[in-house]
Amino acid sequence: MINTDIIHCGDANFKNFWNSFMINNKNAGPYYSLLFQEQILHYSSENQAENLSFVITYELKPVAIVPLIMEHKQKYKMFSAVLSFNTFYGPCISMALGSKFRKKIRSLAFHKIDDLAKKYGVSKALISIDPFEYYVEDSYYNYLLFYGYMDASISTVLVDLKQSIEKLRAGRRKHYKALINKAYATYNFIVVNKDNP
């Protein structure tokens, strides 16, 4: 086990550790800033938002920052930014660490996120990968899948779901029909809407 500490938002040295990380790590962009979190909290105020962000330290130095806002909407709690209008980037890990140690720190961060989700009864977590990681990571991959998150495309498609399934399938290329049939046989689908976030 590695000798690390978790510094939570509200702890005495949280802001100092967070800002030190931001200054010393080129991969920590503006969406990781405390100012961005304050803006999210301000615009989420009617949704009872709470900052659960944390810093992971190793030998008293910040090695990762994890932005995490929990929002309450009616009976649901979720990790998101302005109720799914935006997402938070996943943990930002120091580039000064070796790749194996970076993976251990990332794993620790996601286990802590899971612990907080269980503790507070969070039903949904919206986390994305900072696109900048493509340019700074040694091996860029979708690590969110490894931690049980669903892969979601950033492409937007509008479909009129009031039509029958037969009409929706008509006019699709055979290749797409085969992919749809395979997905239908492989996965369970649920409807996510305002009544079932």
Accessible surface in RSA format (square Angstrom, percent):
REM  Atomic radii and reference values for relative SASA: ProtOr
REM  Chains: A
REM  Algorithm: Lee & Richards
REM  Probe-radius: 1.40
REM  Slices: 20
REM RES _ NUM      All-atoms   Total-Side   Main-Chain    Non-polar    All polar
REM                ABS   REL    ABS   REL    ABS   REL    ABS   REL    ABS   REL
RES MET A   1   213.95 110.8 126.93  84.0  87.02 207.2 108.52  92.3 105.42 139.7
RES ILE A   2    39.91  22.7  29.34  21.9  10.58  25.5  33.65  24.2   6.26  17.0
RES ASN A   3   115.78  79.8 105.42 101.9  10.36  24.9  32.64  78.6  83.14  80.4
RES THR A   4    27.17  19.3   6.11   6.2  21.06  50.2   1.13   1.5  26.04  39.4
RES ASP A   5    79.21  55.5  75.27  74.9   3.93   9.3  13.12  30.9  66.09  65.9
RES ILE A   6    46.15  26.3  27.35  20.4  18.80  45.3  27.35  19.7  18.80  51.0
RES ILE A   7    30.36  17.3  30.36  22.6   0.00   0.0  30.36  21.9   0.00   0.0
RES HIS A   8    60.71  33.2  60.71  42.2   0.00   0.0  39.14  40.3  21.57  25.1
RES CYS A   9    46.94  35.5  26.56  29.6  20.39  47.9   0.74   1.9  46.21  49.8
RES GLY A  10    74.25  91.6   0.00   N/A  74.25  91.6  40.95 112.4  33.30  74.6
RES ASP A  11    64.69  45.3  52.89  52.6  11.80  27.9  17.45  41.1  47.24  47.1
RES ALA A  12   104.11  95.7  60.40  93.2  43.71  99.4  72.99 102.8  31.11  82.4
RES ASN A  13    76.21  52.6  74.67  72.2   1.54   3.7   5.84  14.0  70.37  68.0
RES PHE A  14     4.81   2.4   4.81   3.0   0.00   0.0   4.81   2.9   0.00   0.0
RES LYS A  15   125.79  61.4 124.59  76.4   1.20   2.9  75.01  67.5  50.78  54.1
RES ASN A  16   103.72  71.5  96.01  92.8   7.71  18.6  26.29  63.3  77.43  74.8
RES PHE A  17    34.58  17.3  34.03  21.1   0.54   1.4  34.56  21.0   0.02   0.0
RES TRP A  18     0.02   0.0   0.02   0.0   0.00   0.0   0.02   0.0   0.00   0.0
RES ASN A  19    67.54  46.6  67.38  65.1   0.16   0.4  19.66  47.3  47.88  46.3
RES SER A  20    40.52  34.2  35.49  47.4   5.03  11.6  22.81  48.6  17.71  24.8
RES PHE A  21     0.89   0.4   0.00   0.0   0.89   2.3   0.89   0.5   0.00   0.0
RES MET A  22    40.57  21.0  28.33  18.7  12.24  29.2  28.54  24.3  12.04  15.9
RES ILE A  23   146.08  83.1 114.11  85.0  31.97  77.0 121.10  87.2  24.98  67.8
RES ASN A  24   108.59  74.9  75.97  73.4  32.63  78.6  28.10  67.6  80.49  77.8
RES ASN A  25    14.28   9.8   9.39   9.1   4.88  11.8   2.93   7.0  11.35  11.0
RES LYS A  26   161.06  78.6 128.74  79.0  32.32  77.0  86.33  77.7  74.72  79.6
RES ASN A  27     6.24   4.3   4.04   3.9   2.20   5.3   0.47   1.1   5.77   5.6
RES ALA A  28    12.17  11.2   0.00   0.0  12.17  27.7   0.00   0.0  12.17  32.2
RES GLY A  29    21.94  27.1   0.00   N/A  21.94  27.1  21.87  60.0   0.07   0.2
RES PRO A  30   105.10  76.6  96.12  87.6   8.98  32.6 102.15  84.3   2.95  18.3
RES TYR A  31   112.04  52.3 109.48  62.3   2.56   6.7  61.05  45.9  50.99  62.9
RES TYR A  32     1.50   0.7   1.50   0.9   0.00   0.0   0.73   0.6   0.77   0.9
RES SER A  33    25.52  21.6  25.23  33.7   0.29   0.7  20.75  44.2   4.77   6.7
RES LEU A  34    22.44  12.5  19.98  14.3   2.46   6.2  19.98  14.0   2.46   6.6
RES LEU A  35   116.09  64.6 111.95  80.1   4.14  10.4 112.83  79.2   3.25   8.8
RES PHE A  36    25.18  12.6  23.99  14.9   1.19   3.1  24.85  15.1   0.33   0.9
RES GLN A  37     0.73   0.4   0.73   0.5   0.00   0.0   0.73   1.6   0.00   0.0
RES GLU A  38    91.74  52.7  86.04  65.1   5.70  13.6  38.26  74.0  53.48  43.7
RES GLN A  39    86.05  48.1  83.78  61.2   2.27   5.4  20.74  44.1  65.32  49.5
RES ILE A  40    10.43   5.9  10.43   7.8   0.00   0.0  10.43   7.5   0.00   0.0
RES LEU A  41    47.61  26.5  42.69  30.5   4.93  12.4  42.94  30.2   4.67  12.6
RES HIS A  42   123.49  67.5 112.28  78.0  11.22  28.7  73.05  75.3  50.44  58.7
RES TYR A  43   148.02  69.1 129.18  73.5  18.84  49.0  86.86  65.3  61.16  75.4
RES SER A  44     0.00   0.0   0.00   0.0   0.00   0.0   0.00   0.0   0.00   0.0
RES SER A  45    82.39  69.6  60.05  80.1  22.34  51.5  39.77  84.7  42.62  59.7
RES GLU A  46   153.91  88.4 116.85  88.4  37.06  88.2  47.96  92.8 105.95  86.5
RES ASN A  47    11.36   7.8   9.21   8.9   2.15   5.2   2.15   5.2   9.21   8.9
RES GLN A  48   125.38  70.1 114.35  83.6  11.03  26.3  43.61  92.8  81.77  62.0
RES ALA A  49    26.73  24.6   1.00   1.5  25.72  58.5   1.00   1.4  25.72  68.1
RES GLU A  50    71.40  41.0  67.83  51.3   3.56   8.5  29.08  56.2  42.32  34.6
RES ASN A  51    29.79  20.5  15.11  14.6  14.68  35.3   7.50  18.0  22.29  21.5
RES LEU A  52    17.82   9.9  13.30   9.5   4.52  11.4  17.65  12.4   0.17   0.5
RES SER A  53     0.01   0.0   0.00   0.0   0.01   0.0   0.00   0.0   0.01   0.0
RES PHE A  54     0.00   0.0   0.00   0.0   0.00   0.0   0.00   0.0   0.00   0.0
RES VAL A  55     0.00   0.0   0.00   0.0   0.00   0.0   0.00   0.0   0.00   0.0
RES ILE A  56     0.00   0.0   0.00   0.0   0.00   0.0   0.00   0.0   0.00   0.0
RES THR A  57     2.37   1.7   2.30   2.3   0.08   0.2   0.00   0.0   2.37   3.6
RES TYR A  58    66.94  31.3  65.17  37.1   1.78   4.6  28.26  21.2  38.69  47.7
RES GLU A  59   118.94  68.3  95.31  72.1  23.63  56.3  39.18  75.8  79.75  65.1
RES LEU A  60   144.37  80.4 129.32  92.5  15.06  37.8 129.32  90.8  15.06  40.5
RES LYS A  61   141.63  69.1 141.49  86.8   0.14   0.3  84.41  76.0  57.22  61.0
RES PRO A  62    23.26  17.0  13.93  12.7   9.34  33.9  13.93  11.5   9.34  58.0
RES VAL A  63     8.73   5.7   8.73   7.9   0.00   0.0   8.73   7.6   0.00   0.0
RES ALA A  64     0.00   0.0   0.00   0.0   0.00   0.0   0.00   0.0   0.00   0.0
RES ILE A  65     0.00   0.0   0.00   0.0   0.00   0.0   0.00   0.0   0.00   0.0
RES VAL A  66     1.33   0.9   1.33   1.2   0.00   0.0   1.33   1.2   0.00   0.0
RES PRO A  67     2.76   2.0   0.17   0.2   2.59   9.4   0.17   0.1   2.59  16.1
RES LEU A  68     1.19   0.7   1.19   0.9   0.00   0.0   1.19   0.8   0.00   0.0
RES ILE A  69     0.00   0.0   0.00   0.0   0.00   0.0   0.00   0.0   0.00   0.0
RES MET A  70     1.17   0.6   1.17   0.8   0.00   0.0   1.17   1.0   0.00   0.0
RES GLU A  71     0.00   0.0   0.00   0.0   0.00   0.0   0.00   0.0   0.00   0.0
RES HIS A  72    39.28  21.5  35.54  24.7   3.74   9.6  21.11  21.8  18.17  21.1
RES LYS A  73    83.83  40.9  82.91  50.9   0.92   2.2  38.94  35.0  44.90  47.8
RES GLN A  74   154.44  86.4 105.75  77.3  48.70 115.9  51.94 110.6 102.50  77.7
RES LYS A  75   170.40  83.1 134.45  82.5  35.96  85.6  89.24  80.3  81.17  86.5
RES TYR A  76    48.16  22.5  45.93  26.1   2.24   5.8  35.32  26.5  12.85  15.8
RES LYS A  77    63.76  31.1  62.79  38.5   0.97   2.3  27.42  24.7  36.34  38.7
RES MET A  78     8.92   4.6   8.92   5.9   0.00   0.0   8.89   7.6   0.03   0.0
RES PHE A  79     1.44   0.7   1.25   0.8   0.18   0.5   1.44   0.9   0.00   0.0
RES SER A  80     0.00   0.0   0.00   0.0   0.00   0.0   0.00   0.0   0.00   0.0
RES ALA A  81     0.00   0.0   0.00   0.0   0.00   0.0   0.00   0.0   0.00   0.0
RES VAL A  82    43.58  28.7  40.45  36.6   3.13   7.5  40.45  35.1   3.13   8.5
RES LEU A  83    47.72  26.6  31.57  22.6  16.15  40.6  31.57  22.2  16.15  43.5
RES SER A  84    52.92  44.7  31.15  41.6  21.77  50.2  26.97  57.4  25.96  36.4
RES PHE A  85   172.35  86.2 141.88  87.9  30.47  79.3 150.52  91.3  21.83  62.5
RES ASN A  86    53.93  37.2  48.66  47.0   5.27  12.7   8.73  21.0  45.20  43.7
RES THR A  87    44.72  31.8  38.06  38.6   6.65  15.9  29.32  39.4  15.39  23.3
RES PHE A  88     4.01   2.0   3.05   1.9   0.96   2.5   4.01   2.4   0.00   0.0
RES TYR A  89    47.67  22.3  43.12  24.5   4.55  11.8  18.64  14.0  29.03  35.8
RES GLY A  90     1.23   1.5   0.00   N/A   1.23   1.5   1.23   3.4   0.00   0.0
RES PRO A  91     0.68   0.5   0.21   0.2   0.47   1.7   0.21   0.2   0.47   2.9
RES CYS A  92     3.15   2.4   1.70   1.9   1.44   3.4   1.44   3.7   1.70   1.8
RES ILE A  93     1.88   1.1   0.05   0.0   1.83   4.4   0.05   0.0   1.83   5.0
RES SER A  94     8.36   7.1   8.36  11.2   0.00   0.0   1.46   3.1   6.90   9.7
RES MET A  95    56.75  29.4  37.26  24.7  19.49  46.4  37.45  31.8  19.30  25.6
RES ALA A  96    98.63  90.7  54.41  84.0  44.22 100.6  66.88  94.2  31.75  84.1
RES LEU A  97    30.76  17.1  20.64  14.8  10.12  25.4  23.31  16.4   7.45  20.0
RES GLY A  98    49.52  61.1   0.00   N/A  49.52  61.1  39.43 108.2  10.09  22.6
RES SER A  99    62.17  52.5  53.20  71.0   8.97  20.7  24.04  51.2  38.13  53.4
RES LYS A 100   168.23  82.1 164.07 100.7   4.15   9.9 108.20  97.4  60.03  63.9
RES PHE A 101    41.65  20.8  38.93  24.1   2.71   7.1  40.16  24.3   1.49   4.3
RES ARG A 102    15.13   6.4  15.13   7.7   0.00   0.0   8.85  12.1   6.28   3.8
RES LYS A 103   110.23  53.8 108.05  66.3   2.18   5.2  53.11  47.8  57.12  60.8
RES LYS A 104   117.75  57.4 110.44  67.8   7.31  17.4  62.74  56.5  55.01  58.6
RES ILE A 105     0.00   0.0   0.00   0.0   0.00   0.0   0.00   0.0   0.00   0.0
RES ARG A 106     8.86   3.7   8.86   4.5   0.00   0.0   0.76   1.0   8.10   4.9
RES SER A 107    31.55  26.7  31.55  42.1   0.00   0.0  15.39  32.8  16.16  22.6
RES LEU A 108    35.62  19.8  32.27  23.1   3.35   8.4  34.85  24.5   0.77   2.1
RES ALA A 109     0.00   0.0   0.00   0.0   0.00   0.0   0.00   0.0   0.00   0.0
RES PHE A 110     1.56   0.8   1.47   0.9   0.09   0.2   1.56   0.9   0.00   0.0
RES HIS A 111   106.95  58.4 106.40  74.0   0.55   1.4  72.81  75.0  34.13  39.7
RES LYS A 112    45.28  22.1  43.75  26.8   1.53   3.6  10.47   9.4  34.81  37.1
RES ILE A 113     2.22   1.3   2.22   1.7   0.00   0.0   2.22   1.6   0.00   0.0
RES ASP A 114    56.22  39.4  54.97  54.7   1.24   2.9  11.93  28.1  44.29  44.2
RES ASP A 115    78.85  55.2  73.78  73.4   5.07  12.0  20.37  47.9  58.48  58.3
RES LEU A 116     9.44   5.3   9.36   6.7   0.08   0.2   9.44   6.6   0.00   0.0
RES ALA A 117    22.00  20.2  20.54  31.7   1.47   3.3  20.86  29.4   1.14   3.0
RES LYS A 118   166.35  81.2 137.89  84.6  28.46  67.8  97.76  88.0  68.59  73.1
RES LYS A 119   151.29  73.8 113.08  69.4  38.21  91.0  77.93  70.1  73.36  78.1
RES TYR A 120    54.96  25.7  48.62  27.7   6.34  16.5  32.66  24.5  22.30  27.5
RES GLY A 121    53.49  66.0   0.00   N/A  53.49  66.0  36.22  99.4  17.27  38.7
RES VAL A 122    22.54  14.8   1.58   1.4  20.96  50.5   1.58   1.4  20.96  56.8
RES SER A 123    78.90  66.7  38.88  51.9  40.02  92.2  45.75  97.4  33.15  46.4
RES LYS A 124    56.83  27.7  49.17  30.2   7.66  18.2  38.65  34.8  18.18  19.4
RES ALA A 125    31.28  28.8  13.12  20.2  18.17  41.3  13.12  18.5  18.17  48.1
RES LEU A 126    39.87  22.2  37.01  26.5   2.86   7.2  39.09  27.5   0.78   2.1
RES ILE A 127    19.79  11.3   3.81   2.8  15.98  38.5   3.81   2.7  15.98  43.4
RES SER A 128    33.32  28.2  31.68  42.3   1.64   3.8  31.21  66.5   2.11   3.0
RES ILE A 129    26.59  15.1  13.63  10.2  12.97  31.3  13.63   9.8  12.97  35.2
RES ASP A 130    11.07   7.8  11.07  11.0   0.00   0.0   0.42   1.0  10.66  10.6
RES PRO A 131    83.80  61.1  77.55  70.7   6.25  22.7  82.06  67.8   1.74  10.8
RES PHE A 132    83.50  41.8  79.37  49.2   4.13  10.7  82.02  49.7   1.48   4.2
RES GLU A 133    10.49   6.0  10.49   7.9   0.00   0.0   5.93  11.5   4.56   3.7
RES TYR A 134   134.56  62.8 122.32  69.6  12.24  31.8  74.24  55.8  60.32  74.4
RES TYR A 135   164.90  77.0 129.93  73.9  34.98  91.0  90.08  67.7  74.82  92.2
RES VAL A 136    17.37  11.4   4.30   3.9  13.07  31.5  10.10   8.8   7.26  19.7
RES GLU A 137    32.54  18.7  17.63  13.3  14.91  35.5   4.74   9.2  27.80  22.7
RES ASP A 138   132.60  92.9  93.45  93.0  39.15  92.6  34.95  82.2  97.65  97.4
RES SER A 139    69.53  58.8  62.25  83.1   7.27  16.8  48.21 102.7  21.32  29.9
RES TYR A 140    98.12  45.8  67.69  38.5  30.43  79.2  46.24  34.7  51.88  64.0
RES TYR A 141    91.94  42.9  81.64  46.5  10.29  26.8  78.25  58.8  13.68  16.9
RES ASN A 142    49.56  34.2  35.85  34.6  13.71  33.0  22.77  54.8  26.79  25.9
RES TYR A 143     4.22   2.0   4.22   2.4   0.01   0.0   4.22   3.2   0.00   0.0
RES LEU A 144    13.49   7.5  13.49   9.6   0.00   0.0  13.49   9.5   0.00   0.0
RES LEU A 145    92.47  51.5  75.64  54.1  16.83  42.3  75.96  53.3  16.50  44.4
RES PHE A 146   158.05  79.1 127.32  78.9  30.74  80.0 135.89  82.4  22.17  63.4
RES TYR A 147    41.94  19.6  21.21  12.1  20.73  53.9  20.74  15.6  21.19  26.1
RES GLY A 148    69.44  85.6   0.00   N/A  69.44  85.6  37.66 103.3  31.78  71.2
RES TYR A 149    36.59  17.1  28.49  16.2   8.09  21.1  28.79  21.6   7.80   9.6
RES MET A 150   174.53  90.4 150.10  99.3  24.42  58.2 114.99  97.8  59.54  78.9
RES ASP A 151    99.47  69.7  69.35  69.0  30.11  71.2  17.97  42.3  81.50  81.3
RES ALA A 152    82.65  76.0  56.43  87.1  26.22  59.6  61.95  87.2  20.70  54.8
RES SER A 153    89.78  75.9  52.11  69.5  37.67  86.8  51.59 109.9  38.19  53.5
RES ILE A 154   176.01 100.2 147.19 109.7  28.82  69.5 154.02 110.9  21.99  59.7
RES SER A 155    83.68  70.7  58.84  78.5  24.83  57.2  33.38  71.1  50.30  70.5
RES THR A 156   119.16  84.7  85.00  86.2  34.16  81.4  58.83  79.0  60.33  91.2
RES VAL A 157   117.39  77.2  88.49  80.1  28.89  69.6  92.26  80.2  25.13  68.2
RES LEU A 158   167.28  93.2 137.88  98.6  29.39  73.9 139.32  97.8  27.95  75.2
RES VAL A 159    75.11  49.4  46.05  41.7  29.06  70.0  52.17  45.3  22.94  62.2
RES ASP A 160    78.38  54.9  63.08  62.8  15.30  36.2  31.76  74.7  46.62  46.5
RES LEU A 161   141.74  78.9 116.66  83.5  25.08  63.0 116.93  82.1  24.81  66.8
RES LYS A 162   198.45  96.8 160.49  98.5  37.96  90.4 111.05 100.0  87.40  93.1
RES GLN A 163    65.69  36.7  49.82  36.4  15.87  37.8  20.08  42.7  45.61  34.6
RES SER A 164    60.37  51.0  43.28  57.8  17.09  39.4  45.30  96.5  15.06  21.1
RES ILE A 165   116.03  66.0 113.43  84.5   2.59   6.3 113.43  81.7   2.59   7.0
RES GLU A 166   131.44  75.5 122.66  92.8   8.78  20.9  70.39 136.1  61.05  49.8
RES LYS A 167   136.16  66.4 123.40  75.7  12.76  30.4  72.55  65.3  63.61  67.8
RES LEU A 168    37.57  20.9  33.56  24.0   4.01  10.1  35.34  24.8   2.23   6.0
RES ARG A 169    74.49  31.3  73.82  37.6   0.67   1.6  31.85  43.5  42.64  25.8
RES ALA A 170    61.56  56.6  45.52  70.2  16.05  36.5  52.83  74.4   8.73  23.1
RES GLY A 171    78.91  97.3   0.00   N/A  78.91  97.3  41.78 114.6  37.13  83.2
RES ARG A 172   107.66  45.2  96.02  48.9  11.64  27.7  19.41  26.5  88.24  53.5
RES ARG A 173   163.88  68.8 155.65  79.3   8.24  19.6  64.67  88.4  99.22  60.1
RES LYS A 174   181.05  88.3 171.48 105.2   9.57  22.8 115.55 104.0  65.50  69.8
RES HIS A 175   120.60  65.9 111.61  77.6   8.99  23.0  78.74  81.1  41.86  48.7
RES TYR A 176    94.78  44.2  94.71  53.9   0.07   0.2  59.36  44.6  35.41  43.7
RES LYS A 177    73.48  35.8  72.88  44.7   0.59   1.4  28.64  25.8  44.84  47.8
RES ALA A 178    61.10  56.2  50.67  78.2  10.43  23.7  56.30  79.3   4.79  12.7
RES LEU A 179    88.74  49.4  84.32  60.3   4.42  11.1  84.91  59.6   3.83  10.3
RES ILE A 180    73.36  41.7  69.95  52.1   3.41   8.2  72.77  52.4   0.59   1.6
RES ASN A 181    71.22  49.1  65.58  63.4   5.64  13.6  26.26  63.2  44.96  43.5
RES LYS A 182   143.58  70.0 136.09  83.5   7.49  17.8  86.69  78.0  56.89  60.6
RES ALA A 183    31.61  29.1  29.51  45.5   2.10   4.8  31.25  44.0   0.36   1.0
RES TYR A 184   160.67  75.0 149.86  85.3  10.81  28.1 101.80  76.5  58.87  72.6
RES ALA A 185    91.86  84.5  51.15  78.9  40.71  92.6  60.35  85.0  31.51  83.5
RES THR A 186    86.72  61.7  52.40  53.1  34.32  81.8  48.00  64.5  38.72  58.5
RES TYR A 187   141.13  65.9 130.96  74.5  10.18  26.5  89.27  67.1  51.86  63.9
RES ASN A 188   152.97 105.5 122.62 118.5  30.36  73.1  31.95  76.9 121.03 117.0
RES PHE A 189   131.98  66.0 100.20  62.1  31.78  82.7 102.42  62.1  29.56  84.6
RES ILE A 190   137.97  78.5 110.40  82.2  27.57  66.5 116.61  84.0  21.36  58.0
RES VAL A 191   109.70  72.2 100.35  90.8   9.35  22.5 104.35  90.7   5.35  14.5
RES VAL A 192    84.18  55.4  54.94  49.7  29.24  70.5  54.94  47.7  29.24  79.3
RES ASN A 193    71.24  49.1  57.16  55.2  14.09  33.9  35.91  86.4  35.33  34.1
RES LYS A 194   179.42  87.5 147.62  90.6  31.80  75.7 122.68 110.4  56.74  60.4
RES ASP A 195   104.79  73.4  81.50  81.1  23.30  55.1  34.55  81.3  70.24  70.1
RES ASN A 196    72.25  49.8  71.64  69.2   0.61   1.5  18.67  44.9  53.58  51.8
RES PRO A 197    41.43  30.2  20.06  18.3  21.37  77.7  33.31  27.5   8.12  50.4
END  Absolute sums over single chains surface
CHAIN  1 A    13292.0      10742.0       2550.0       7790.0       5502.0
END  Absolute sums over all chains
TOTAL         13292.0      10742.0       2550.0       7790.0       5502.0
